[in-house]
Amino acid sequence: MHELSMAASIVEAVTESVAAYPGARVRQVRLRVGVLSAVVEDSLRFCWEIVTEGSALAGSELVVTVLPVVVHCASCNALSEVEYFGGLRCPRCGEPAGDVRQGRELEIESIEIEEAGEMEDAVASQTHRAGSRFPGGIEERV
Ligand SMILES: [Zn+2]
């Protein structure tokens, strides 16, 4: 259920962001998720489909970048990626390092949208190109 409420809040945030583009459809949403946010990617994708159904985000692709935990060590001042989250220790000097600098993120990195007018524009420019390829009104016979 963690992922369901998470998906719902992401969808809410994305919907707010694209409100400036009426009729736009969301193609892709990129997320940066820290290991410590305990998101199960498969589960999040499953919930994504449910939550986006019938919205401007329906059928959009969810791209998740998982960020490893990075701790700062007060003893040796090192910033290190930590693989094991049993006890957070500085891998450089072995001292306990509770200063987590990365790994708790849950942020929207980017949103790719398709604006409502985009399809019509594409058709219009194609028509224009076709017309200029056949000078002299040949396109009228097509
Ligand atoms: Zn250290």
Boltz pocket constraint, residues with backbone or C-beta under 6 A from the ligand:
constraints:
  - pocket:
      binder: B
      contacts: [[A, 73], [A, 74], [A, 75], [A, 76], [A, 77], [A, 78], [A, 90], [A, 91], [A, 92], [A, 93], [A, 94], [A, 95]]
      max_distance: 6.0
